[in-house]
Amino acid sequence: MKKSVEEDVFIPLYPKSTVEDKSSLRSKFQARRFWSAVKLLSNVVLWDGIVQEDKVRDLGLSKLLNRYLLLNILNTPLGPDNIEKCNKVVACLPERWFQDVKGGSTLPELLNFSQHLLQ
Protein backbone atom coordinates (compact mmCIF):
# COMPACT_ATOMS: atom_id res chain seq x y z
CA MET A 1 0.00 0.00 0.00
CA LYS A 2 2.80 2.40 0.91
CA LYS A 3 4.51 1.85 -2.43
CA SER A 4 1.25 2.44 -4.28
CA VAL A 5 0.59 5.69 -2.41
CA GLU A 6 4.13 6.96 -2.86
CA GLU A 7 4.72 5.88 -6.46
CA ASP A 8 1.38 5.53 -8.23
CA VAL A 9 -0.50 8.64 -7.16
CA PHE A 10 -0.07 11.66 -9.36
CA ILE A 11 -2.56 14.49 -9.61
CA PRO A 12 -1.28 17.36 -11.75
CA LEU A 13 -2.05 20.90 -10.70
CA TYR A 14 -3.12 23.14 -13.54
CA PRO A 15 -4.18 26.80 -13.43
CA LYS A 16 -7.83 27.22 -12.45
CA SER A 17 -8.60 28.76 -15.83
CA THR A 18 -7.47 25.54 -17.53
CA VAL A 19 -9.44 23.23 -15.28
CA GLU A 20 -12.66 25.25 -15.28
CA ASP A 21 -13.30 24.08 -18.86
CA LYS A 22 -14.58 20.57 -18.04
CA SER A 23 -14.19 19.49 -21.67
CA SER A 24 -10.45 20.22 -21.79
CA LEU A 25 -8.07 17.28 -21.85
CA ARG A 26 -6.19 18.63 -18.82
CA SER A 27 -9.37 18.90 -16.79
CA LYS A 28 -10.44 15.37 -17.71
CA PHE A 29 -7.00 13.95 -16.92
CA GLN A 30 -6.86 15.73 -13.57
CA ALA A 31 -10.35 14.48 -12.70
CA ARG A 32 -9.46 10.87 -13.57
CA ARG A 33 -6.33 11.06 -11.43
CA PHE A 34 -8.27 12.57 -8.53
CA TRP A 35 -10.95 9.87 -8.58
CA SER A 36 -8.28 7.16 -8.83
CA ALA A 37 -6.69 8.57 -5.70
CA VAL A 38 -10.06 8.63 -3.92
CA LYS A 39 -10.55 4.98 -4.84
CA LEU A 40 -7.09 4.21 -3.46
CA LEU A 41 -8.02 6.06 -0.26
CA SER A 42 -11.14 3.92 0.12
CA ASN A 43 -9.08 0.77 -0.46
CA VAL A 44 -6.41 1.80 2.04
CA VAL A 45 -9.04 2.55 4.68
CA LEU A 46 -10.59 -0.90 4.17
CA TRP A 47 -7.47 -2.29 5.87
CA ASP A 48 -8.41 -0.53 9.11
CA GLY A 49 -8.77 -3.19 11.79
CA ILE A 50 -6.45 -5.56 9.93
CA VAL A 51 -3.37 -3.35 9.71
CA GLN A 52 -2.43 -1.08 12.62
CA GLU A 53 -4.69 1.95 12.72
CA ASP A 54 -1.81 4.43 12.90
CA LYS A 55 -0.32 2.98 9.69
CA VAL A 56 -3.66 3.18 7.88
CA ARG A 57 -4.26 6.73 9.10
CA ASP A 58 -0.76 7.78 8.07
CA LEU A 59 -1.12 6.38 4.56
CA GLY A 60 -4.73 7.40 4.06
CA LEU A 61 -4.86 10.77 5.75
CA SER A 62 -1.35 12.16 6.07
CA LYS A 63 -0.09 10.97 2.72
CA LEU A 64 -3.07 10.54 0.37
CA LEU A 65 -5.56 13.10 1.65
CA ASN A 66 -3.22 15.87 2.80
CA ARG A 67 -0.54 15.44 0.16
CA TYR A 68 -2.65 14.86 -2.96
CA LEU A 69 -6.41 15.03 -2.58
CA LEU A 70 -6.65 18.17 -0.47
CA LEU A 71 -4.52 20.19 -2.90
CA ASN A 72 -6.90 19.28 -5.70
CA ILE A 73 -9.97 20.04 -3.58
CA LEU A 74 -8.57 23.44 -2.60
CA ASN A 75 -7.95 24.25 -6.27
CA THR A 76 -11.46 23.24 -7.30
CA PRO A 77 -13.83 26.21 -7.49
CA LEU A 78 -16.47 26.21 -4.76
CA GLY A 79 -19.65 24.62 -6.00
CA PRO A 80 -21.18 21.23 -6.76
CA ASP A 81 -17.90 19.62 -7.93
CA ASN A 82 -16.09 20.65 -4.76
CA ILE A 83 -18.96 19.39 -2.60
CA GLU A 84 -19.00 16.05 -4.43
CA LYS A 85 -15.26 15.60 -3.93
CA CYS A 86 -15.52 16.40 -0.22
CA ASN A 87 -18.49 14.05 0.22
CA LYS A 88 -16.63 11.17 -1.42
CA VAL A 89 -13.59 11.72 0.79
CA VAL A 90 -15.73 11.86 3.94
CA ALA A 91 -17.55 8.68 2.88
CA CYS A 92 -14.20 6.85 2.89
CA LEU A 93 -13.46 7.63 6.54
CA PRO A 94 -14.38 4.96 9.10
CA GLU A 95 -16.83 6.17 11.75
CA ARG A 96 -14.85 4.30 14.38
CA TRP A 97 -12.01 6.82 14.04
CA PHE A 98 -14.32 9.52 15.40
CA GLN A 99 -15.79 7.70 18.39
CA ASP A 100 -13.42 9.28 20.91
CA VAL A 101 -13.32 12.71 19.26
CA LYS A 102 -15.05 15.37 21.32
CA GLY A 103 -17.57 17.73 19.73
CA GLY A 104 -16.05 20.66 17.88
CA SER A 105 -12.74 18.90 17.26
CA THR A 106 -11.39 16.41 14.75
CA LEU A 107 -8.49 14.10 14.09
CA PRO A 108 -5.16 15.97 13.85
CA GLU A 109 -4.66 14.70 10.29
CA LEU A 110 -8.00 16.20 9.26
CA LEU A 111 -7.49 19.76 10.52
CA ASN A 112 -6.87 21.31 7.09
CA PHE A 113 -9.67 19.33 5.46
CA SER A 114 -12.14 20.24 8.22
CA GLN A 115 -11.17 23.93 7.91
CA HIS A 116 -11.98 23.72 4.20
CA LEU A 117 -15.33 22.12 5.01
CA LEU A 118 -16.14 24.89 7.47
CA GLN A 119 -15.49 27.51 4.79
Backbone torsions as a table, in degrees:
resi	resn	phi	psi	omega
1	MET	NA	-43.6	-179.1
2	LYS	-59.9	-44.2	179.5
3	LYS	-62.1	-41.2	179.7
4	SER	-63.7	-43.9	179.5
5	VAL	-65.3	-42.7	-175.2
6	GLU	-78.6	-29.0	-173.4
7	GLU	-111.9	-24.2	-173.9
8	ASP	-99.5	-17.8	-176.8
9	VAL	-88.0	126.6	175.9
10	PHE	-149.8	116.5	175.8
11	ILE	-123.4	108.0	-178.8
12	PRO	-68.8	148.0	174.5
13	LEU	-105.9	120.7	178.1
14	TYR	-113.9	160.2	174.9
15	PRO	-58.5	146.4	-178.2
16	LYS	-55.4	-37.1	-178.8
17	SER	-61.5	-33.4	179.6
18	THR	-73.5	-38.3	-174.0
19	VAL	-84.0	-21.6	-179.9
20	GLU	-63.2	-29.0	175.9
21	ASP	-80.8	97.8	-174.7
22	LYS	-63.0	-17.7	-179.3
23	SER	-89.1	-7.8	-178.8
24	SER	-71.1	150.5	179.8
25	LEU	-63.0	-37.6	179.0
26	ARG	-63.6	-43.7	179.7
27	SER	-63.1	-43.9	179.7
28	LYS	-65.0	-41.6	179.7
29	PHE	-64.4	-45.7	179.7
30	GLN	-61.5	-40.7	179.1
31	ALA	-64.2	-43.9	178.3
32	ARG	-61.1	-42.5	180.0
33	ARG	-66.2	-38.9	178.5
34	PHE	-62.4	-49.2	-176.5
35	TRP	-69.0	-28.2	173.4
36	SER	-65.4	-40.1	178.7
37	ALA	-68.4	-36.1	176.3
38	VAL	-64.7	-41.4	177.7
39	LYS	-62.6	-41.3	177.0
40	LEU	-62.9	-41.0	176.4
41	LEU	-58.0	-46.5	-180.0
42	SER	-63.7	-35.8	178.0
43	ASN	-70.6	-40.1	177.8
44	VAL	-62.1	-44.9	-177.3
45	VAL	-66.2	-26.3	177.1
46	LEU	-61.0	-21.8	179.8
47	TRP	-80.2	-4.5	177.5
48	ASP	-60.8	130.2	-177.4
49	GLY	97.2	-18.5	177.0
50	ILE	-105.0	-48.2	175.7
51	VAL	-99.2	153.0	-179.6
52	GLN	-51.7	135.4	-176.4
53	GLU	-57.7	-40.7	-178.5
54	ASP	-64.0	-33.0	177.2
55	LYS	-69.0	-43.9	-180.0
56	VAL	-64.9	-44.0	179.4
57	ARG	-64.9	-38.5	178.6
58	ASP	-63.7	-48.4	179.9
59	LEU	-66.5	-48.8	-174.5
60	GLY	-72.3	-45.8	-174.0
61	LEU	-94.1	-54.9	-175.6
62	SER	-66.8	-42.7	-175.7
63	LYS	-89.9	-57.4	-175.4
64	LEU	-71.7	-56.4	-175.5
65	LEU	-66.5	-55.1	-173.8
66	ASN	-74.6	-29.1	-177.0
67	ARG	-87.0	-35.2	-173.1
68	TYR	-118.5	-57.6	-172.3
69	LEU	-65.9	-44.6	-176.3
70	LEU	-63.5	-37.8	177.1
71	LEU	-59.0	-42.6	179.0
72	ASN	-67.1	-42.7	179.5
73	ILE	-61.5	-43.2	-179.3
74	LEU	-67.0	-25.0	178.5
75	ASN	-92.5	-0.8	176.5
76	THR	-88.5	128.7	179.1
77	PRO	-56.6	143.5	178.6
78	LEU	-60.7	136.6	-178.3
79	GLY	152.0	-165.0	-175.2
80	PRO	-57.9	-39.0	179.9
81	ASP	-64.3	-42.8	180.0
82	ASN	-64.8	-42.2	179.6
83	ILE	-63.8	-42.4	179.0
84	GLU	-61.9	-44.2	179.4
85	LYS	-61.3	-45.8	179.5
86	CYS	-63.0	-42.7	179.1
87	ASN	-60.7	-42.0	-179.4
88	LYS	-65.9	-39.1	177.9
89	VAL	-65.2	-47.1	179.8
90	VAL	-60.5	-38.8	-179.4
91	ALA	-63.1	-23.5	179.3
92	CYS	-75.9	-23.3	-171.1
93	LEU	-80.0	129.0	179.6
94	PRO	-68.3	134.1	179.2
95	GLU	-59.8	-32.1	-176.9
96	ARG	-58.8	-29.5	179.4
97	TRP	-65.7	-18.9	-174.5
98	PHE	-106.5	4.4	-176.8
99	GLN	-62.9	-38.1	-177.2
100	ASP	-97.5	6.0	-179.7
101	VAL	-84.3	128.1	-179.4
102	LYS	-78.3	152.1	-179.9
103	GLY	-52.3	138.5	179.1
104	GLY	84.3	-0.5	177.7
105	SER	-126.5	177.1	-178.8
106	THR	-149.6	-179.5	175.9
107	LEU	-67.6	143.7	-179.1
108	PRO	-55.5	-36.4	-178.9
109	GLU	-70.1	-14.9	-177.1
110	LEU	-104.1	8.7	-177.0
111	LEU	-58.1	-49.8	-178.5
112	ASN	-65.1	-40.8	179.0
113	PHE	-65.4	-42.9	-179.5
114	SER	-67.5	-33.2	175.9
115	GLN	-64.5	-38.7	176.3
116	HIS	-63.9	-42.6	179.9
117	LEU	-62.5	-38.5	179.1
118	LEU	-65.5	-32.4	178.7
119	GLN	-69.1	NA	NA
